[in-house]
């Protein structure tokens, strides 16, 4: 135990430095590039509190790779990085040089994927995928249960293996729903199996490191996703393919093709998005704010997927984004935002059609 760490805990420096770093993270919200819009600013301050809450949970409360547990990383009130409203995200801290067993039940959720990841917004500013496995490759027993090993090297006679690298620091679980009401989520738990899973004792060094990681996470995550939004603003009302390498470096699933964009509409305008979805495991379209937080899907229609969208007879889909409901199928509510971000995902596709988008007058759409 270092004398410096002890001194910082005893005299309060560890807390003062944490508060100063959080205050500095506010510069992201006040950056000259951020629109001078009261709603964007208000959501920006709330965003920083959400990131802080998520980071305190992960880096302080559930941070021990010796005795890991899965926690809900993103939910209805903690949002980041164009979080998918159809997803339930779980995450557990791990160390790539150790070995873990993941047990669970498959449930009936439409898509279930596991990813091992290195780095982290609270460590390096990026989140690189080091291994992936989805339910389509899982060996299940007759009751729909499974057991998986996560390690650097595949053990002999291991039916389900998730690859890790020495630098792996987290395992993430994505559960994607088409039918939120009726699909049963998977149940998963994790344990270390190559040593005693005894939690480390709390001490000055651990607290100091955790607070540093929390503050870095808040600044790094908010800054990175704000820079994405600025890139999307350069080509408004379009949905081009997002760089796959950039997506992977931010923790994206390698089986997902992302199409990110920026919408900007007057009160009397709508954005019409048209596409013929390819054969794939899953697709959806969603709206988000400047900070790449999904809009409030608890109370508003802000996303559609293959199960909720209405198709045309030829298999294509037309979706409409506007501030008020024009009375047509597949309307998405901007929730009072004159501008924001949006995303289309193709999961497990072999063809990658780019959605077409055009701005029209609302009056031209109303029946």
Phi and psi in degrees as a GROMACS rama.xvg file:
@    title "Ramachandran Plot"
@    xaxis  label "Phi"
@    yaxis  label "Psi"
@TYPE xy
-77.9993  147.3  UNK-2
-65.9065  -33.859  UNK-3
-63.5064  -43.2823  UNK-4
-63.1126  -42.2063  UNK-5
-63.0509  -44.1595  UNK-6
-63.2702  -40.2857  UNK-7
-65.8578  -35.2235  UNK-8
-71.8374  -41.3369  UNK-9
-69.5745  -38.5152  UNK-10
-97.2522  0.963793  UNK-11
87.2315  0.781901  UNK-12
-59.0711  -35.7748  UNK-13
-60.0797  -37.4288  UNK-14
-77.097  -40.2607  UNK-15
-62.5062  -42.3538  UNK-16
-65.8544  -37.5063  UNK-17
-62.8306  -47.5256  UNK-18
-63.4876  -40.0436  UNK-19
-63.2727  -40.4057  UNK-20
-67.4288  -39.5156  UNK-21
-64.3355  -40.642  UNK-22
-60.5203  -40.1632  UNK-23
-65.3826  -32.8171  UNK-24
-61.8632  -22.2178  UNK-25
-62.5543  -17.2236  UNK-26
-64.3399  -23.4252  UNK-27
-64.112  -42.4594  UNK-28
-69.2159  -30.9616  UNK-29
-93.807  6.17645  UNK-30
-59.2459  147.466  UNK-31
-61.1777  -25.8806  UNK-32
-76.7621  -21.1301  UNK-33
-71.9007  131.9  UNK-34
-55.3483  138.09  UNK-35
-82.173  72.0707  UNK-36
-124.317  128.569  UNK-37
-57.5451  -37.0966  UNK-38
-68.4352  -42.6512  UNK-39
-60.9322  -42.6614  UNK-40
-68.1417  -44.8701  UNK-41
-60.2139  -44.8509  UNK-42
-66.9363  -30.0953  UNK-43
-64.1703  -43.4751  UNK-44
-67.8071  -40.269  UNK-45
-62.8248  -39.076  UNK-46
-56.9845  -44.2453  UNK-47
-63.7304  -36.663  UNK-48
-67.7527  -36.3046  UNK-49
-67.0063  -44.3205  UNK-50
-62.4377  -39.1968  UNK-51
-63.4534  -43.5372  UNK-52
-62.4997  -44.9294  UNK-53
-63.3229  -42.5153  UNK-54
-69.7302  -37.9242  UNK-55
-61.8051  -40.1639  UNK-56
-61.3115  -48.5339  UNK-57
-78.6194  -42.0143  UNK-58
-89.3478  -22.4423  UNK-59
-104.713  -49.1787  UNK-60
-88.1629  -39.7237  UNK-61
-125.715  67.2343  UNK-62
-120.216  1.67005  UNK-63
-96.0018  109.972  UNK-64
-69.9127  -13.5017  UNK-65
-74.9589  -29.2267  UNK-66
-140.037  70.7849  UNK-67
-79.2898  163.511  UNK-68
-150.219  150.812  UNK-69
-81.2967  137.783  UNK-70
-131.421  158.285  UNK-71
-75.1145  107.311  UNK-72
-77.6119  -36.9872  UNK-73
-135.036  140.074  UNK-74
-147.205  -157.459  UNK-75
-67.3663  -21.0595  UNK-76
-125.764  7.39302  UNK-77
-125.43  111.71  UNK-78
-132.661  145.665  UNK-79
-168.368  153.699  UNK-80
61.296  37.6802  UNK-81
58.7147  51.8033  UNK-82
-55.6334  139.776  UNK-83
-87.4502  119.725  UNK-84
-61.3904  -20.5926  UNK-85
-85.4895  -3.97889  UNK-86
-102.887  148.937  UNK-87
-114.121  121.113  UNK-88
-104.31  132.252  UNK-89
-123.99  151.295  UNK-90
-147.355  146.835  UNK-91
-137.971  139.276  UNK-92
-76.6396  137.228  UNK-93
-140.191  171.312  UNK-94
-124.766  125.028  UNK-95
-60.5963  -18.9521  UNK-96
-87.6589  -3.70269  UNK-97
-102.039  176.143  UNK-98
-124.728  137.276  UNK-99
-130.867  152.632  UNK-100
-113.001  130.633  UNK-101
-113.225  122.738  UNK-102
-116.953  154.07  UNK-103
177.44  -177.992  UNK-104
-115.923  139.514  UNK-105
-65.7484  -34.5866  UNK-106
65.5758  -159.073  UNK-107
-124.063  12.1636  UNK-108
-57.4221  143.41  UNK-109
-59.6905  -47.0723  UNK-110
-132.204  132.687  UNK-111
-130.451  119.553  UNK-112
-133.398  144.605  UNK-113
-117.79  137.258  UNK-114
-137.233  135.769  UNK-115
-97.7166  138.721  UNK-116
-137.509  149.463  UNK-117
-115.494  156.048  UNK-118
82.3764  -131.887  UNK-119
133.008  146.797  UNK-120
-62.0177  -22.6531  UNK-121
-91.4431  2.35684  UNK-122
-123.366  -58.6907  UNK-123
-117.176  -11.2779  UNK-124
89.6285  -5.79373  UNK-125
-134.758  165.704  UNK-126
-137.814  95.0976  UNK-127
-92.922  133.943  UNK-128
-76.619  127.537  UNK-129
-112.7  -7.81933  UNK-130
-175.155  152.829  UNK-131
-149.224  151.89  UNK-132
-155.295  131.409  UNK-133
-118.61  170.639  UNK-134
-62.2722  -24.8006  UNK-135
-62.9668  -21.2533  UNK-136
-104.952  0.32736  UNK-137
-77.9808  137.85  UNK-138
-91.2048  120.932  UNK-139
-111.867  155.358  UNK-140
-86.6342  -175.92  UNK-141
-65.8401  -19.6391  UNK-142
-97.0463  7.55982  UNK-143
78.3164  18.5689  UNK-144
-97.7576  159.189  UNK-145
-145.215  162.249  UNK-146
-136.017  134.125  UNK-147
-132.059  144.417  UNK-148
-107.173  132.717  UNK-149
-112.787  118.921  UNK-150
-164.054  172.712  UNK-151
-71.7901  -37.7025  UNK-152
-122.267  139.784  UNK-153
-72.2818  123.791  UNK-154
-69.5211  156.771  UNK-155
-62.9001  144.03  UNK-156
57.3396  34.0544  UNK-157
-99.1284  112.868  UNK-158
-73.2688  -38.7046  UNK-159
-123.416  116.461  UNK-160
-132.822  132.037  UNK-161
-109.586  117.153  UNK-162
-70.673  137.269  UNK-163
-122.95  157.463  UNK-164
-110.952  164.258  UNK-165
-53.6028  -31.7305  UNK-166
-89.7747  -0.738818  UNK-167
-57.4963  135.156  UNK-168
-128.989  -5.71787  UNK-169
-155.226  147.195  UNK-170
-116  127.157  UNK-171
-112.831  142.206  UNK-172
-117.694  127.983  UNK-173
-110.35  127.643  UNK-174
-119.73  119.708  UNK-175
-112.136  127.115  UNK-176
-107.73  138.388  UNK-177
-93.9397  -43.0963  UNK-178
-115.055  97.0221  UNK-179
-62.2161  -34.125  UNK-180
-75.2295  -36.4446  UNK-181
-106.724  -19.569  UNK-182
-76.6454  140.469  UNK-183
-97.6918  122.794  UNK-184
-66.9156  149.589  UNK-185
-69.0722  151.711  UNK-186
-111.089  127.032  UNK-187
-134.275  147.514  UNK-188
-143.223  155.685  UNK-189
-133.332  146.436  UNK-190
-147.862  148.376  UNK-191
-79.0825  137.208  UNK-192
-121.05  2.93733  UNK-193
-110.995  26.3676  UNK-194
176.831  -178.286  UNK-195
-78.8729  120.622  UNK-196
-79.5675  61.4478  UNK-197
-98.5124  122.251  UNK-198
-59.7438  142.66  UNK-199
-70.8223  146.754  UNK-200
-71.74  146.119  UNK-201
-72.0757  139.534  UNK-202
-156.413  176.165  UNK-203
-56.5452  -44.3165  UNK-204
-66.9476  -41.2707  UNK-205
-66.2494  -42.2958  UNK-206
-63.8691  -45.164  UNK-207
-61.3258  -44.2872  UNK-208
-63.809  -43.0477  UNK-209
-61.5047  -44.7056  UNK-210
-66.1274  -36.1927  UNK-211
-62.4447  -44.2798  UNK-212
-66.7864  -36.9673  UNK-213
-61.7173  -49.7537  UNK-214
-63.3987  -41.039  UNK-215
-64.9276  -41.1241  UNK-216
-58.8775  -47.9763  UNK-217
-58.7971  -45.4333  UNK-218
-70.992  -43.3844  UNK-219
-69.6258  -45.7321  UNK-220
-65.8307  -47.0417  UNK-221
-64.8559  -40.1173  UNK-222
-66.5683  -42.6789  UNK-223
-63.9995  -47.8881  UNK-224
-72.7959  -28.4109  UNK-225
-65.5626  -36.3865  UNK-226
-67.179  -33.5353  UNK-227
-63.1183  -46.7846  UNK-228
-57.9328  -40.0291  UNK-229
-64.1892  -36.9735  UNK-230
-64.7037  -41.3397  UNK-231
-64.6278  -33.9659  UNK-232
-64.1825  -20.7919  UNK-233
-67.9324  -24.7137  UNK-234
-130.889  72.6518  UNK-235
-65.2948  152.063  UNK-236
58.7355  37.7036  UNK-237
-135.267  163.125  UNK-238
-134.474  71.7125  UNK-239
-76.4381  161.393  UNK-240
-64.7613  132.572  UNK-241
-83.2954  143.687  UNK-242
-56.0519  115.875  UNK-243
-59.2353  -37.1551  UNK-244
-65.5042  -38.6781  UNK-245
-66.741  -37.6827  UNK-246
-64.9972  -44.4376  UNK-247
-63.0826  -39.2485  UNK-248
-66.3746  -18.6767  UNK-249
-100.824  11.6189  UNK-250
92.5524  12.7291  UNK-251
-67.7195  154.33  UNK-252
-75.8487  128.723  UNK-253
-64.3309  -15.2244  UNK-254
-89.6358  1.93236  UNK-255
-108.975  129.654  UNK-256
-98.134  122.555  UNK-257
-104.616  141.132  UNK-258
-126.4  107.994  UNK-259
-105.564  148.76  UNK-260
-156.792  179.382  UNK-261
-126.562  127.317  UNK-262
-103.935  145.401  UNK-263
-147.597  112.748  UNK-264
-137.285  144.25  UNK-265
-79.5751  166.565  UNK-266
-59.7927  -29.5877  UNK-267
-99.2689  17.3328  UNK-268
-117.874  160.58  UNK-269
-138.769  151.928  UNK-270
-103.991  120.749  UNK-271
-99.444  121.234  UNK-272
-112.463  124.52  UNK-273
-126.044  140.269  UNK-274
-165.922  152.086  UNK-275
-103.604  105.459  UNK-276
-58.8671  139.142  UNK-277
-77.9778  167.881  UNK-278
-63.7617  122.871  UNK-279
-161.268  169.697  UNK-280
-70.4367  -32.9492  UNK-281
-166.653  148.135  UNK-282
-145.488  154.149  UNK-283
-156.207  168.738  UNK-284
-134.31  134.046  UNK-285
-142.866  160.313  UNK-286
-110.254  151.582  UNK-287
-146.657  170.469  UNK-288
-90.4869  -172.207  UNK-289
-56.6413  -34.0419  UNK-290
-85.5604  8.33639  UNK-291
63.6656  33.3195  UNK-292
-96.7776  129.035  UNK-293
-54.6833  141.751  UNK-294
-67.8551  166.637  UNK-295
-71.7599  93.3892  UNK-296
-76.5921  -5.51092  UNK-297
-68.6098  -33.4866  UNK-298
-123.929  -7.8808  UNK-299
-133.377  152.946  UNK-300
-83.8084  96.0529  UNK-301
-120.789  4.30078  UNK-302
-154.385  155.859  UNK-303
-136.545  150.262  UNK-304
-136.558  -174.831  UNK-305
-62.7605  -20.055  UNK-306
-94.4463  -19.6209  UNK-307
-107.056  -20.0878  UNK-308
-76.271  147.492  UNK-309
-93.8379  127.835  UNK-310
-95.1256  154.479  UNK-311
-81.7537  164.713  UNK-312
-57.3781  -28.0688  UNK-313
-86.9445  5.92654  UNK-314
89.6656  -1.42184  UNK-315
-87.1702  167.098  UNK-316
-132.437  134.706  UNK-317
-113.348  125.042  UNK-318
-119.222  144.877  UNK-319
-124.473  126.482  UNK-320
-110.592  123.068  UNK-321
-164.156  169.407  UNK-322
-77.6035  -28.4909  UNK-323
-126.893  155.76  UNK-324
-76.6164  115.87  UNK-325
-80.8082  -0.776075  UNK-326
81.2294  26.0771  UNK-327
-117.237  166.128  UNK-328
-67.2088  152.133  UNK-329
62.9999  42.1352  UNK-330
-83.4572  137.446  UNK-331
-117.602  133.008  UNK-332
-90.4441  125.156  UNK-333
-77.8566  -5.27101  UNK-334
55.7357  42.0501  UNK-335
83.3619  3.83122  UNK-336
-92.3826  125.172  UNK-337
-78.0066  -17.3079  UNK-338
-152.009  163.659  UNK-339
171.75  -166.238  UNK-340
-114.952  166.035  UNK-341
-154.513  163.215  UNK-342
-154.233  138.98  UNK-343
-114.692  139.517  UNK-344
-124.412  134.72  UNK-345
-111.512  121.281  UNK-346
-107.257  122.067  UNK-347
70.7862  27.6686  UNK-348
-88.2488  155.3  UNK-349
-111.205  -11.9741  UNK-350
-121.571  148.636  UNK-351
-133.648  73.77  UNK-352
-69.1002  139.703  UNK-353
-89.789  124.925  UNK-354
-60.6729  141.87  UNK-355
-98.1799  136.448  UNK-356
-132.382  141.477  UNK-357
-148.912  147.085  UNK-358
-93.12  132.173  UNK-359
-133.11  167.496  UNK-360
-78.9322  138.867  UNK-361
-56.3447  -37.8405  UNK-362
-62.1137  -24.4492  UNK-363
-77.1774  -14.4412  UNK-364
-98.4176  -30.097  UNK-365
-63.0322  135.54  UNK-366
